[in-house]
Amino acid sequence: MRIRYRRRPRGRRAVSEIIATILLLAITIVAGTILWTFRIYTPPQAPSASFQYRSGGSNPVWGDPTDCQPLGSWSYPLNPALDFQWGKAWWHECEYFSEDAYPTPGNFSSLNTTQIIFRQLSSNDIPLSEVNLTFVCNGAYAPAPYTTDTTTVLLTGTLDTMTWFPGTEGQAPANAPYLGYCGGFDMGAEAGVAFGSLFTRLGIFVPLTNTSTVLQNGDTFYLYIHNGGYPLDYACVEDSGYWGQPWAYYSAICPATPGNPSGITGGPLLDVDDYHGAPPWCFESPLACTVDISYTGYPSTLLASIPVYDLTPPTGN
């Protein structure tokens, strides 16, 4: 008796092997895709920077038109024949330049400055709009009668809103910050003109490149230092009709005398009617005033808290 064996169909086995191979390959691709897309999340690091201070410089007091005389050589008291000419030039080169971006600056008086220079940036793409500078005043350290139990902010704003450097750009940014109070000290105590004035009375941020929107090594904030001496003031030089200065008969700026009821002096005076720069009492204690520079992006961080006391030696003004 002959035993017969049934042969297995080879076609089915081949199909099964193909299907198994395809499934194995698919599983491999899916596993590879999962491994490829699976990443461990690491939060971004806050930027860092170091700072260099350079004291002993001076810069024009761009923020105050009263501390400016027109270009040219002038002898005071003014010759009556030049009075009208001086007044017209003053409006164009001092008043309009300081407030309305007139293109030609006059000769502004200079005041001591300290430079706060950005160095060793951890990143080259830190937006100026995300770096904030705040001048903080601790009223407890202010001398009488300015002592208070509150902390106030004299100035706060991002660097992109303080990038105006007069003489190189047309005007200050539309959202530029304005001055507040420093403890109980009103920077415009007599004339009331510094409180609410543009930031340029306290300092100016000067980037290396005017068109840059990011922080660069070497970008500098110029802080006016008012701890001794006053700039010259030209607020009471003349009053010649249409181009006359607006402070005649305003005793807070141009004090009247029995022989001079208008207060017009015919020449410059020391600028004691308002104030520029860090108040002098900021240099009497390391805790009195600080300049805080912070990064407001994500994650936010304090880049530096700089005692104003350290920015220049006390002078006993």
ABEGO torsion letter per residue (X at the ends): XBBBBBBBBAAAAAAAAAAAAAAAAAAAAAAAAAAAABBBBBBBBBBBBBBBBBBGBBBBBAABAAABBBBEBBBOBBBAAAAAAAAAAAAAAAAAAAAAGBABBBBBBBBBBBBBBBBGBABAABBAAABBBBBBBBAAABBOAABBABBBBABBEBAAAAABBBGABABBBAABBBBBBBEABBAAAAAGAABGBBAAAABBBBBABAABABBBBGBBBBBBBBAEEBBBBAAAABBBEAABBAABGBAAABBBBAABAAGBAGBBBBBAABBBEBBAAAAABAAABBBBBBBABOBBBBABBBBAAAABBBAGX
